[in-house]
Amino acid sequence: MKNSLTLLASLPVDEAAALLIGRVWIDGSGPVLVLVTAAGVFDLSSVAPTASQLLELPAPAQAVRAAAPALPRLASTDCVLANSAADVRKPGLPWLLAPCDLQAIKAAGVTFVASMLERVIEEQAGGDASKAEAVRAAVVGVIGDNLGSVKPGSPEAAQLKEVLIAQGVWSQYLEVGIGPDAEIFTKSQPLSAVGTGAEVGLHPHSRWNNPEPEIVLAVNSRGEVQGATLGNDVNLRDFEGRSALLLGKAKDNNASCAIGPLIRLFDEYFTIDHVRMSDLTMTVTGPEGFEMTGGSSLSMISRDPLDLVAQAIGANHQYPDGFMLFLGTMFAPTQDRHGPGQGFTHVVGDVVTVSTPQLGSLVNRVTTSDQAAPWTFGLAALMQSLARRGLLK
């Protein structure tokens, strides 16, 4: 994994123009908010003590750019990236954390037609991967696979719903896929996400699961999108397929949420329009030599990213520390791994890389949640760390 955590692979192709913020762990200090460039990692504590508070500023990019010349240099970016690999990490040297801290971690589900159909298939198969191929053929035979032209919440979508109900194939996943209300759920807890180089966890009882490569928006308490990063919404297809009421157990396990490597702040070089046109690529390399590639194009999303933000925050729901919002994925792997008709599932040791040119790459190795490093640094620990550093006011 260390070989994938390089400047060339991890940072945006236009890194010289990018404003990249993150968090590093420093022994004796704890998490430190930083500005990251190819030349080095710089302490941003004089601008804001946390990522959440930085994004609350009226113009975060402008504030970071103005402060940059005087920021203390903590380490070389090469060294921090190399030390972020969990399997070779050396004590005493900084390493990257997930770039968010106090923010709630939310996710939008069923935002692409391809993933919507796969959720219906999971439901119909009852979480049994061996039944997926036959169910997929049956579902597509009735519903078709060209729902991309249907605008969620439109009169045409309502009419389609009536037709599908009459045919007996309506699903809760179709409801959030083409109905007026988006699925917005809690993916993980503040401070629980892991960063690039860390291990990601699968529930040890899961036998059908997959990575979900996504763009993640960084949104402040006013509902303003201030930047974007990458995420892996590790997903248990068998748990959710058995019952939608198991969504929490399918999604929120130790180390099951990866975000990073860095938040790229919006400015004149990178905006929400760049997010809308992003193409994500994902590779899975297994310890037995298995390889799988896939992707997700934001241009094919069913709901605009800002519509998803508006459905997550507003008069009915507030986030005083802001939130991170996974935008969903069109990637739902069906490539056989363990035999014909078995589809894809992870094995321990898989290395997952999610990348897009303007955000860099997020790299993680798969383990089980009970074997991943336990989450022990919570909100109380963060407050104590900030107090020791004199950053609480």
NORDASUL-V423601 format. One record per residue. N is the residue number from 1. RES is the residue in one small letter. OMEGA is omega in whole degrees, 0 to 359 (none if undefined). NEAR is the number of other C-alpha atoms within 10 Angstrom. D_CENTER is the distance of its C-alpha to the mean C-alpha in whole Angstrom. Layout:
n	res	omega	near	d_center
N	RES	OMEGA	NEAR	D_CENTER
N	RES	OMEGA	NEAR	D_CENTER
//
This chain:
n	res	omega	near	d_center
1	m	181	19	19
2	k	182	16	21
3	n	179	9	22
4	s	183	19	19
5	l	180	25	18
6	t	177	16	20
7	l	184	20	21
8	l	183	14	21
9	a	191	16	18
10	s	185	23	16
11	l	178	28	17
12	p	179	21	17
13	v	178	16	20
14	d	187	12	21
15	e	180	20	21
16	a	180	12	24
17	a	188	13	23
18	a	171	23	20
19	l	189	23	19
20	l	178	27	17
21	i	180	28	16
22	g	177	28	15
23	r	176	30	16
24	v	174	24	18
25	w	177	18	20
26	i	180	16	24
27	d	180	12	26
28	g	179	9	29
29	s	186	11	27
30	g	182	18	23
31	p	181	24	20
32	v	176	25	21
33	l	186	26	20
34	v	166	30	20
35	l	183	24	21
36	v	172	26	20
37	t	176	19	22
38	a	183	13	23
39	a	182	13	26
40	g	179	17	25
41	v	190	27	23
42	f	183	24	25
43	d	181	24	25
44	l	186	26	24
45	s	180	19	25
46	s	179	12	28
47	v	178	19	26
48	a	181	20	24
49	p	181	20	23
50	t	176	24	20
51	a	179	25	17
52	s	182	24	17
53	q	176	18	21
54	l	182	22	20
55	l	176	23	18
56	e	179	19	21
57	l	181	15	24
58	p	181	11	25
59	a	184	14	24
60	p	182	21	22
61	a	180	22	22
62	q	180	15	26
63	a	180	14	26
64	v	181	21	24
65	r	180	11	26
66	a	183	12	29
67	a	190	12	29
68	a	184	15	28
69	p	185	9	31
70	a	184	11	32
71	l	178	18	29
72	p	178	15	30
73	r	183	15	28
74	l	185	16	27
75	a	173	17	26
76	s	181	16	26
77	t	177	22	22
78	d	183	16	24
79	c	180	17	24
80	v	178	22	21
81	l	181	22	19
82	a	182	23	22
83	n	179	22	22
84	s	177	25	18
85	a	188	25	18
86	a	186	19	19
87	d	181	13	22
88	v	185	12	24
89	r	180	17	23
90	k	178	13	26
91	p	179	10	27
92	g	179	11	28
93	l	180	15	26
94	p	174	27	23
95	w	186	28	19
96	l	170	28	16
97	l	167	27	14
98	a	187	24	10
99	p	179	30	11
100	c	179	30	11
101	d	184	28	14
102	l	185	21	16
103	q	167	24	13
104	a	180	22	13
105	i	184	25	9
106	k	179	21	9
107	a	174	23	8
108	a	181	24	10
109	g	174	21	12
110	v	181	28	14
111	t	176	26	14
112	f	181	24	15
113	v	183	24	19
114	a	181	20	18
115	s	177	21	15
116	m	179	24	18
117	l	179	25	21
118	e	177	23	19
119	r	177	24	18
120	v	180	22	22
121	i	176	27	23
122	e	182	24	21
123	e	182	23	23
124	q	180	20	26
125	a	179	20	26
126	g	179	18	26
127	g	181	23	23
128	d	184	19	25
129	a	183	23	24
130	s	181	15	28
131	k	191	17	28
132	a	185	22	25
133	e	180	16	27
134	a	179	12	30
135	v	180	19	28
136	r	180	17	26
137	a	182	12	30
138	a	182	14	31
139	v	180	17	28
140	v	178	13	28
141	g	180	10	32
142	v	186	12	32
143	i	190	16	29
144	g	181	11	29
145	d	183	12	26
146	n	179	10	26
147	l	185	18	25
148	g	182	14	23
149	s	181	11	26
150	v	180	18	26
151	k	180	17	24
152	p	177	22	23
153	g	182	17	25
154	s	175	13	28
155	p	179	12	32
156	e	178	13	31
157	a	179	21	28
158	a	179	17	30
159	q	178	10	33
160	l	179	17	31
161	k	180	19	30
162	e	180	12	34
163	v	182	14	35
164	l	176	15	32
165	i	180	11	33
166	a	180	10	37
167	q	177	11	36
168	g	183	10	34
169	v	178	15	30
170	w	185	17	29
171	s	175	19	25
172	q	180	12	23
173	y	173	21	20
174	l	179	20	22
175	e	181	20	23
176	v	179	20	20
177	g	182	29	19
178	i	176	28	22
179	g	185	20	24
180	p	186	14	24
181	d	178	13	21
182	a	172	21	17
183	e	174	19	16
184	i	183	19	14
185	f	177	17	13
186	t	180	16	12
187	k	186	25	9
188	s	184	22	10
189	q	175	16	13
190	p	178	18	14
191	l	183	21	14
192	s	182	26	13
193	a	175	25	9
194	v	183	28	10
195	g	179	30	10
196	t	182	32	11
197	g	181	31	14
198	a	172	27	14
199	e	174	29	14
200	v	189	33	12
201	g	170	27	14
202	l	173	31	15
203	h	186	23	18
204	p	179	11	21
205	h	182	10	23
206	s	178	16	20
207	r	179	18	22
208	w	187	21	19
209	n	181	25	16
210	n	172	21	13
211	p	174	27	10
212	e	181	24	8
213	p	185	31	7
214	e	166	31	5
215	i	182	30	6
216	v	179	28	5
217	l	175	28	9
218	a	189	28	11
219	v	179	25	14
220	n	185	24	17
221	s	179	19	19
222	r	181	14	21
223	g	180	19	18
224	e	177	18	18
225	v	186	23	15
226	q	180	24	16
227	g	183	27	13
228	a	177	27	10
229	t	180	32	8
230	l	178	28	5
231	g	171	32	2
232	n	179	29	4
233	d	183	25	5
234	v	192	24	9
235	n	176	25	11
236	l	185	27	15
237	r	181	26	17
238	d	181	22	20
239	f	182	26	20
240	e	180	22	18
241	g	178	24	21
242	r	179	17	24
243	s	177	14	23
244	a	178	14	20
245	l	175	11	22
246	l	182	14	20
247	l	180	19	16
248	g	180	15	16
249	k	178	14	17
250	a	189	24	15
251	k	191	24	12
252	d	176	22	13
253	n	179	21	14
254	n	177	22	15
255	a	183	28	12
256	s	181	29	10
257	c	178	25	7
258	a	179	28	6
259	i	177	27	5
260	g	5	33	8
261	p	186	31	11
262	l	171	32	12
263	i	173	28	12
264	r	182	30	14
265	l	175	25	16
266	f	176	22	18
267	d	183	17	21
268	e	182	9	24
269	y	184	12	22
270	f	186	18	19
271	t	178	16	18
272	i	178	17	17
273	d	175	9	19
274	h	176	13	17
275	v	182	21	14
276	r	183	17	16
277	m	183	13	17
278	s	173	18	14
279	d	179	19	14
280	l	171	22	12
281	t	179	19	13
282	m	174	23	12
283	t	173	19	15
284	v	178	23	16
285	t	185	17	19
286	g	180	18	21
287	p	180	12	24
288	e	180	9	26
289	g	177	8	26
290	f	176	10	23
291	e	176	14	21
292	m	175	15	19
293	t	178	14	18
294	g	181	15	16
295	g	180	21	14
296	s	182	24	13
297	s	181	18	15
298	l	178	25	14
299	s	181	12	17
300	m	181	19	18
301	i	184	21	16
302	s	180	19	18
303	r	180	20	17
304	d	179	15	17
305	p	181	25	14
306	l	174	16	17
307	d	178	10	18
308	l	176	21	15
309	v	181	22	15
310	a	177	13	19
311	q	181	16	18
312	a	185	23	16
313	i	180	19	18
314	g	183	13	22
315	a	184	7	25
316	n	182	7	24
317	h	180	9	21
318	q	177	14	21
319	y	186	16	18
320	p	177	15	21
321	d	183	19	18
322	g	179	27	16
323	f	172	29	12
324	m	184	27	9
325	l	171	30	8
326	f	185	32	5
327	l	181	28	8
328	g	183	26	8
329	t	172	29	10
330	m	183	24	13
331	f	175	24	13
332	a	190	22	15
333	p	177	19	17
334	t	181	16	21
335	q	180	16	22
336	d	179	13	25
337	r	187	16	24
338	h	179	10	27
339	g	181	10	29
340	p	177	10	30
341	g	182	16	28
342	q	179	18	26
343	g	182	19	23
344	f	165	20	20
345	t	180	20	19
346	h	163	22	17
347	v	178	19	20
348	v	181	14	20
349	g	175	16	20
350	d	171	22	18
351	v	184	23	16
352	v	178	26	13
353	t	176	23	12
354	v	185	27	9
355	s	170	28	11
356	t	191	23	13
357	p	187	17	16
358	q	177	21	15
359	l	180	29	12
360	g	185	23	13
361	s	174	29	12
362	l	185	30	9
363	v	179	31	12
364	n	174	27	12
365	r	184	23	15
366	v	169	24	15
367	t	174	23	17
368	t	187	22	18
369	s	179	18	17
370	d	179	14	21
371	q	177	15	21
372	a	178	18	18
373	a	182	17	19
374	p	177	11	19
375	w	183	12	18
376	t	184	9	21
377	f	183	12	20
378	g	186	14	20
379	l	179	14	21
380	a	179	8	25
381	a	178	12	24
382	l	179	17	22
383	m	178	13	25
384	q	179	13	28
385	s	179	18	26
386	l	179	19	26
387	a	178	12	30
388	r	181	13	31
389	r	177	13	30
390	g	185	10	32
391	l	176	14	29
392	l	181	11	29
393	k	none	5	31
//
